[in-house]
Amino acid sequence: MRQIALYGKGGIGKSTTSANLSAAWAEKGLDLLQIGCDPKHDSTRMLMNGRVIPTVLDVIREKQKDISVSDIVFTGYRGVRCVEAGGPEPGIGCAGRGIIATFQLLEKLGALKGDLIVYDVLGDVVCGGFAMPMREGYAEEIYLVTSGELMSLYAANNIAKAIARLSANKRSSVRLGGVIGNGKNIVDEEDLVSEFAESIGSRMITFIPRSPTVQQAELNKKTVVEYAPESSQAEVYRRSADIILQNTTFHIPTPLSMDDLESLAYRYLKE
């Protein structure tokens, strides 16, 4: 069983990327479990044809005990099993708590299983809860999702710092599998993301161009892989899924200083 986590800045397209990768892997007949680790709980929505499934935290609040697998695990496109951790009520509690409670409950119920487990994790702030997939050994392969925007690169660099710090523990096997570029139509964006990946001691494993097909698919409450299976964008996701599946090269990253990160971005983004 491989456990893969996609981290990145909120709004960068982690959920879209995660869902389409899961759909592509499911097409190959793999047994998939996707866990949304974001309080917005929208990671699996396109796999569920637009359905917003109950979150683990909501179920815990409502039932408190006698919770079964069917209460928190739902079957979506091509049999992908979907879970949303959820979060606390706005202004109350820690969002990371939902992730911790989710993993504890899934383990207790024996639901953490499959050929691939995909963790879709918010990466704006790598606090204890959001770092749990890699800190506690659930996810050993980390992929950073970033565009060429400075704040997206900043978040990716912060996550690289967390990976490097956790890797210093001899018991930790967490490693960076690579950087996924998610295009925002910025000039020379692919080159910028590629150089960023190399600068932190990794590589850009795939680049996903911006495409209106993504928005069209989401308006139809589907992944691109399901909505437009013959499109060039669907092929990008399938190719990306193959690359990740075949990846055997993992690194302990060497994150950039803020000055170096800004200098790198400036060379590409200056007017």
Secondary structure as GFF3:
##gff-version 3
##sequence-region A 1 271
A	DSSP	beta_strand	2	8	.	.	.	ID=ss1
A	DSSP	alpha_helix	14	27	.	.	.	ID=ss2
A	DSSP	beta_strand	32	37	.	.	.	ID=ss3
A	DSSP	alpha_helix	56	63	.	.	.	ID=ss4
A	DSSP	alpha_helix	69	72	.	.	.	ID=ss5
A	DSSP	beta_strand	74	75	.	.	.	ID=ss6
A	DSSP	three_ten_helix	77	79	.	.	.	ID=ss7
A	DSSP	beta_strand	81	84	.	.	.	ID=ss8
A	DSSP	alpha_helix	96	109	.	.	.	ID=ss9
A	DSSP	beta_strand	116	122	.	.	.	ID=ss10
A	DSSP	alpha_helix	128	135	.	.	.	ID=ss11
A	DSSP	beta_strand	141	146	.	.	.	ID=ss12
A	DSSP	alpha_helix	150	167	.	.	.	ID=ss13
A	DSSP	beta_strand	175	182	.	.	.	ID=ss14
A	DSSP	alpha_helix	189	199	.	.	.	ID=ss15
A	DSSP	beta_strand	204	208	.	.	.	ID=ss16
A	DSSP	alpha_helix	212	219	.	.	.	ID=ss17
A	DSSP	alpha_helix	224	227	.	.	.	ID=ss18
A	DSSP	alpha_helix	232	246	.	.	.	ID=ss19
A	DSSP	alpha_helix	258	269	.	.	.	ID=ss20
###
